[in-house]
Amino acid sequence: MSRFCFFKTYVKTSHPVAGGTFGLLDKNCIRVFILLGIVLGGVLYLWLVNSAAHSGFYLTDLESQISVLQEEHKKMEVMQAELQTLDYIKDMSESQAMVQSSTTDYLATPPSSDVAFADNE
């Protein structure tokens, strides 16, 4: 007979066989299955704890990135407000030698509205 239950042959008897067999499984086979269950349960537990810890570190990293990006956004809003002030625009136009226009000439549009459309006829 084999040491473990994997290759054990089944002999049907009306009473328990000496040595403590219970149907197809003996005591050693039950111990092996219990041990395998405990080992698999421990591995599963370690995997779940590790994945939860990894997710926690990942979320902490994302939160720090969010705070950095929020600070940059605030700085850019302030910079945008400074660049849109009238004083800044006047200073930039003078530094680039721009002059204020005196008159505005608009293009005259033709009286018909067929200018933008093709003639379908």
KOLDRENKE-63905 format. One record per residue (C-alpha): x, y, z. Coordinates in steps of 0.05 Angstrom, whole numbers, m for minus. Example, Ala and Ser with C-alpha at 12.3 -4.5 7.8 and 13.67 -1.06 7.14 Angstrom:
<recs>
REC    east   north      up
REC     246     m90     156
REC     273     m21     143
</recs>
This chain:
<recs>
REC    east   north      up
REC       0       0       0
REC      20      71     m12
REC      40     117      44
REC     m12     169      23
REC     m83     161       0
REC     m72     178     m73
REC     m61     107     m97
REC     m99      70     m44
REC    m144      15     m69
REC    m214      11     m41
REC    m236     m53      m8
REC    m309     m55      12
REC    m320     m87      80
REC    m378     m88     128
REC    m336     m64     187
REC    m280     m13     195
REC    m213     m40     174
REC    m159     m44     226
REC    m114      17     225
REC    m171      67     225
REC    m195      72     154
REC    m260     108     141
REC    m286      88      73
REC    m238     114      20
REC    m198     159      67
REC    m152     138     122
REC    m123     181     179
REC     m60     200     140
REC    m100     222      80
REC    m145     265     123
REC     m84     296     157
REC     m54     312      89
REC    m118     346      65
REC    m124     386     129
REC     m51     407     124
REC     m60     427      50
REC    m122     466      69
REC     m85     504     124
REC     m26     519      77
REC     m72     543      21
REC    m112     584      71
REC     m48     616      97
REC     m24     632      27
REC     m91     662       9
REC     m91     704      72
REC     m20     730      59
REC     m39     747     m13
REC    m102     785       9
REC     m64     824      63
REC      m8     841      15
REC     m56     865     m39
REC     m93     908      12
REC     m28     939      36
REC      m5     952     m35
REC     m72     986     m50
REC     m63    1030      12
REC       6    1052     m10
REC     m19    1065     m80
REC     m76    1108     m54
REC     m28    1147      m9
REC      16    1161     m69
REC     m43    1184    m110
REC     m67    1230     m54
REC       2    1263     m51
REC       1    1273    m126
REC     m68    1304    m121
REC     m44    1354     m69
REC      17    1373    m111
REC     m27    1383    m173
REC     m76    1425    m134
REC     m20    1471    m111
REC       5    1477    m183
REC     m66    1493    m205
REC     m72    1549    m154
REC      m5    1579    m176
REC     m27    1576    m249
REC     m93    1610    m233
REC     m56    1667    m199
REC      m8    1672    m258
REC     m67    1673    m307
REC    m100    1729    m268
REC     m35    1769    m268
REC     m26    1760    m343
REC     m97    1782    m357
REC     m94    1848    m320
REC    m101    1911    m361
REC     m35    1940    m336
REC       4    1879    m358
REC     m29    1879    m427
REC     m12    1954    m436
REC      60    1943    m414
REC      68    1884    m461
REC      38    1921    m520
REC      85    1980    m508
REC     146    1935    m501
REC     130    1902    m568
REC     122    1970    m602
REC      48    1962    m615
REC       6    2024    m628
REC     m67    2035    m616
REC    m110    2036    m678
REC    m145    2100    m694
REC    m199    2078    m742
REC    m231    2012    m758
REC    m248    1992    m829
REC    m297    1935    m838
REC    m305    1894    m902
REC    m370    1906    m937
REC    m412    1844    m949
REC    m449    1836   m1015
REC    m524    1849   m1012
REC    m544    1779   m1032
REC    m541    1721    m984
REC    m518    1672   m1037
REC    m445    1685   m1023
REC    m435    1627    m975
REC    m478    1577   m1012
REC    m468    1544   m1079
REC    m520    1553   m1132
REC    m561    1489   m1137
REC    m594    1506   m1203
</recs>
